[in-house]
Amino acid sequence: MVGQWKSVVPVWILGVVGIVLVAALAAPGDYLDWLPVVLGAGVIVTFLIQLALPRKTGFVGRAMLSVCGLVVLLALATAVLAAVSPPVG
């Protein structure tokens, strides 16, 4: 179980870094354009990390935990960024 977290948490950390970069660098109207890019990058990194591990047992569980955690982080970020950004239009 401990090894599972060693391959899941880096994806979440990279997700938080991506969210911070989107919040800092993107225009307020473009937040919703860039957050799916962070999700896509997180899914790719998840598969790269999981496929690089020598132990293949539990692959689906680790990958699912990584991606689901990333989706929760992005949902929270979307709610916060939508609340603080000015209305578009």
Buried (B, 14 or more C-beta within 10 A) or exposed (E): EEEBEEBBEBBBEBBBEBBEEBBEEBEEEEBBEBBEEBBEBBBEBBBEBBEEBEEEEBBEEBBEBBBEBBBEBBEEBBEEBEEEBEEEE
